Amino acid sequence: MKLKHHISFSNLNSPMDPEKPYLEPCIHDYDPQALITLLKSHLPHSVPLLRRLQHGLAYPSSTSRILTTFSGADAPVSPWLAAHVDLFTGGETQIVIYSSLEAQTTSPFTERDGVSTLLAPPEILGQARAQLLTLLSHIKAELLPVYLSSIQPVGPTPNSSSPVLNPASSQPGLIPPPPGAFFIGNLHTGLFSLLKASGEYSHPDPVPGLRIHRFNNPPYVKYLFRGHQFVSPGSASAPLPAGYRFTDKTGRLGVQSHHLDLIRSRTSIPRSRETLNKLPGAPIYSDRETQPHPSDSSGAADNPHDRSAVGEMPIAWAFLGVDGSLATLHVEPEYRGQGLAMAVAQEAMRLGMAEGGIWRDHGEEGEVWVHTNALESNIASRRVMEKLGAEPAWTCTWTVLEWDL
């Protein structure tokens, strides 16, 4: 499919606009397998979109679309844009976007600057902005009507005073986004800045026609783990302190379905049981006697004499999300301070990035990457990531926005 949406870029006045008008971008449906090959050549910057596509191939969705600014017959010329779009995600991230400028022009992350930018000439940034807005226009015109026709009215539209979105920690009173808005995740702060009239990340005014309901300010720091930290030939689980196990008492490895209610009760991140069942995860068990959690839906919590109905419950766990990021890392409070967070994180990455899994083919060579996010202002969380061996690379945001043109 090749569609043009007529957007007047002449009224988007900012220092990045060139003196002559841009060639209007086109949006195309694209083969995910072919795009994966291209994205691998842009690692590590392309890792969020690459992992999202790979997960989508393992668990196909009839409502997801892969969109690009180039066709299958074209050799992409930078700047180009690619996106995974699924509006039917039930409150989870709907859109993941990658621009070729991220690998080519990202400014190094520094504590002083705090926000990563794209160090490209104004005319190149102008092209990238045009591509972003054309993508939003295409999604609104071609995908949003089908989505809206499938849902029930959810009440009044929230206003722009909604609290800042924070996907990794609780935000009491967070107003759900309006159904006509898009929830975009892992968005490079340099790309998000192109949606501001001035081209500056924290500037309050978006480009004309855009409403930004919320975004992370300060942003998230994207941390990267290199494969040698958790993947090696014939690698086995790291040793645990005495009294702890990666398997339950029956020898089962990995998160079990009866764990999911407990896990969901410990996080504010909106992940359904269905989503969690599709994520590689690792639990840790204690040899100490544990009770079924009251949130468990099996009924065993009401019958402590029949624990076989629910099975043994973990005291720590970690997952790799649909975008391949280390997520939902948790250790129950009474078990903290023993190095279990590092151990369960490494185990989740080892299992998730194993050869023949979702994100790594048999015999695949080259660098293996896992990423994670920590709010720039959350020093404690960032220090945990650094202690785990991750390195800060760039900044990103989660945003809810509406495009009115």
N, C-alpha and C positions, 0 to 999 in steps of 0.2 A: 504494500500500500504506500502511495506517495501523495501526501496532502500538503497544501500550502494554506496557512492561516494568515490573513492579511492584517498585520500589526504595523501601526505607524511608529517607527522608532525615532522619527524626527522630533517627537515631543518628549523624549526621555533625556532631557538636558543634563549632562554631567560632564566633568572633565575628560571622561574616557570616550565620549562620542567623537568620531572622525568628522571631517568636513564633508565627506561624500557619504551617501546612504549605503547601508549594507546590502549585499545580496541576501534576499530573504531565505532563511534556512528551510529545509524540508525534513519532515519526520517520516521514518520508515519502520515497519516491522522487520525484525532481524532474527536470524537463526542463532539461538543461544550458544550452540556448540562452536560455531564459527567465532562468535564474540568472545568466548572463553579463551580461545587461542590468542586473540589480540590482547585481551586483558592481562594474560600471563606475562606478556612482554612489557607491561607497565607496572609490574610489582616493584615495591610493596604498596604503592599509592592506590592501586586499583583493587586492593584486597577486599574491601567491603562489598563492592558490586560483584566481583568475581565469585566470592563465596556464596552470595545470595543466588546467583545463577546456578551454581553447582548444586546447591540445596534444592532449587526448583526443578532441576533435572531428576534428582533422586525422588522428590515428592511433587509430581506435576500438579499444577492447579489450572483448571479450565478458565479461570478469570485473570490470570497473569499475562502480561504482555512485555516483550522486550522491544524497546524503541531506541533508535539511533538517528543521528543527523546525517548518516551516509547509507548508501544502499549496498547490497551484497556485491554488486558489480563494480563498485568504486573502491579504489585504494584510498583509505581515509587520509585526509590532509588536515593537519592540526590548525586551529582547534576543532575538535569534534566532541560530541556528547553521546553518552549511552545511559540507559535507565532501565531498571526493573520496576514495573508498575503492577500493583494488585490492590485495587480499591476495596476489595472484599475481605479485609484482614481482621475485621472485628475489633478495631481499636488499636491494633498493632501497626508498626511502620508500614505505610502504603507505597512509598516511593524511595528508591535508592538511585542516586545519580553519580556518574563519574564523568569528568572532563579530562581530555588529554593534557590540558594545561597543568593539572595537578602533579603529574610526574615530571613535567618539563620546567615548571616555574614556581613551585612551592617554596616560600621562604622558610628557612630553618626555624624550628620552634625555639624560642628563648623565653626565660622567665621575665625579662624586661618588657618584651613586646606583648606577650600574652595571647596574641591572635595571629594565626598564620595568614599570609596574603599570597596572591599570585603576582609574581614579578614579571609581568608581560607588558609590552607596549600598549598604549591606550587603544589603538585600533584593533589589536588582538583581543583585549578585554571586551571591547564593544561587540565583537563577533560572538564571544562566549555569552555575553548577556543576551544578545538576540536569540541564540540557540536555546537558552534557558526559558525565555519567555514564549518562544514558539512551542517548546515542549509542553509548557503549562497550558497553552492555548489548545494544543492538540488533545491533551488529556481531558480538558474541560469539554471540548466539542464532541469527541469520539467515544470516550470511556465513561465520563461522569453520568450522562443520561441513563445508561443501562444500570449503573450502580444505584442511582436515586430511585429508579423505578422499582427496585427490588427491596427497598427498606421502608419501614413505617416512619411517620413523622416522629421526631424526638424532642419536640418542644421548641422554645424560642432560641434564636441564634445568639450565641454568646457575643459579647462585645470585645473590643480590643484591649480591655483592661484585665483580661484573663491572666492568671498567674503565669510566671515563667515555667516552661515545660522542663522537667527533669526526669528522664526515663530511668535513672538509676537510683532514685531515692524518693521518699514519700513527699508529696505536695498536697497537704490537706486543702480541700476546697477547689481543686483543679476542675475547671469547667470543661466538659467534653466539647470537642470542636464541632462546628456546624457541619451538617452532612455534605455541604457543597465545598468544604475546605479539603486541602490535601495535607496529610501528615508525612513529612519528608524526614528521613533519618540519615545519619552519617554524612551530612552535607558539609563539605569542606567550607571553612569560614571564608576563604577567598571567593568561592562561588556564591555563598550567601551574600557577601558584600556587594556583588553585582546587582542584587535585587534592591539595594538602597540607592536613593537618588544621588547621593554624593559618592557612592562607591566605598563608604566607610562602614565597617561592621556594626558599630554601636549607634550610628546615626538614626534618629527616630523616624525619618520620612522614607517610605519605600518609593520605588518608581511608580509613576501614575498607573492606575488600574490594579494595583496590588494592595491587598490588605494582609498584614502580618499579625496574626492573633497572638502568637508567642514564639519565642526562641530563647536559647540559652545565653545569658549574658551575666557572668562570664561563660565562655564556651567550654566544651569538653576537650581534654587533651587526649589525642589518639596515641596509645602506647603499642609498640610492636614487640612481639616475641619471635626470635629466630629459631628455626627448626632444631638446631643442635642442642637447644636447651631442653627439649622434651622428646625428640625423635632420633633414634640411632638404630643401626641394624640389629635386629633381635632384641630391641629394647624391652625391658620388663618394668613393672611398677617400681617406683622408688620405695625404699624401706620406710615403714611407719614406726612410731614409738610403740613400745610394748603395750598390748591391750587394745590395739586398734587394727581394723581390717578393711580392705577394699571389697571383700566379698561378704555376703551374709552367711549365716550359719549353715545354709544348704549349698554354699559354694557359688552362688549366682553373682555375676559381675555386672555392674551398671545399675542405673536407676530403674526401679520397678514401678509399675503403675500404681500400686498402693502407697507409694511415697508422694504422689503428686499433690494431694490436698495439703499435706504438711508443707511442701515446698512452696506452693502458691500462697500459703498463709504467712510466709516469711518475707515476701517481697511485694513492692507496689507496682512492679513492672507488669503491664497487662498481657500475660501469656496464658492462653487457654490450656486445658489438659491435652487437647489434640495437638497443639503446637509443641508442648513439652515432650510428648511421646515421640516427636520427630527429631528431637535434639540429642546428640551424643552427650551423655552426662556421666559423672562419677560420684558415687557416695562413699563415705567412710562410716564404719560401724564401730561401736565400742563394745568391749566385752562386759561392761557394766550392764545390769538389767535395765531395759528401757520400756516405757509404757507406750501403747498406741496413742497417737495425738488426737485430741478431741475433734479436730477438723476432719479426720478421716471419715469418708463416706461409706465405708464397708460395714459399719455397725460394731466392729471389734472394740472400739473405744468404750462402748457401753457394756462390753462383756470381757473384762480383763482376764477371765479364766479361759478364753478361747482366742489366744493371740495368734494361733495358726491361721485364723480367718484373715488377718491383715498382714502377717509377716513381720519380720524384724525391721525397725525403723532406723534410718541413718541419723548421725549427729553432725554431719557436714556433707556438703555437696557443691558441685560446680557443673556448669553446662557450657557448650559452645552453641551460640545462638544461630538463627537461620542465616545470619551474615558471617558466620564463622568466628564471632568474637567471644572471648571469655566473658561469660555472663552468669548472673544468679549465683555468685560465689558467696557461700554462707557457712559459718560455723556456729553452732549453738553456743550461747554465752558461757555456760559452765565448762566448755571444752576449749576455750580460746587460750592463746599464749603457749601452745605446745607445738607450733609449726604445722598444724593441720591444714591451714589455708593454703600454704605453699604446696603441700603434698597433694591435696585434692585438685588444685588448679593444674598442676603438672600432669596428674593422672587424666583429667578431662581432656587436656590438649593431646596427650599421648594417644588416648583412645580415639578422639575425634579426627586426628590427622594420620591415623594408621593407613598403611597402603591398602587399597581396595575399598576404602570408606567413601563417604560422601565427597570429601574434598581432596582426595589424593588417589590417583590411579595406581594400579600395580606397576611397579618398575619406574614410576615417575621420578625423574631426577630434577635437580635444581633446588633453590632455596624454598623451604616450607615456612610460611608465615601464619601467625595467629595475632589478632589485634584485640584491644580492649579500650575502654574509655573511662576516664576519671574527670570529674568536674574540676576545672582549673583552680577553683578556690578551695577544693576539698583536699587539703594538704595530707591528711591522714590516709585517705584512699590512694592518693598518688604515691605516697611512700610505700604502701603495700605493693603496688604494681612494680615499683622500682626494686623492692626487695625480692619480688618474684623473678626479676631479671629482665623486665620490659624496659624499653627505651622510649622516651617521648619523641614524637616524630612531627606531628602537625596538630591543628585544632579543628574541631567539627562541631556541628550543632544539630539538634532536632527542632523542627519548626512546623507550625501549623499556619497555613496561608491560603488565601483565596485570590484567584485571578479573575478580574471582572471584564477583561477585554476579549 
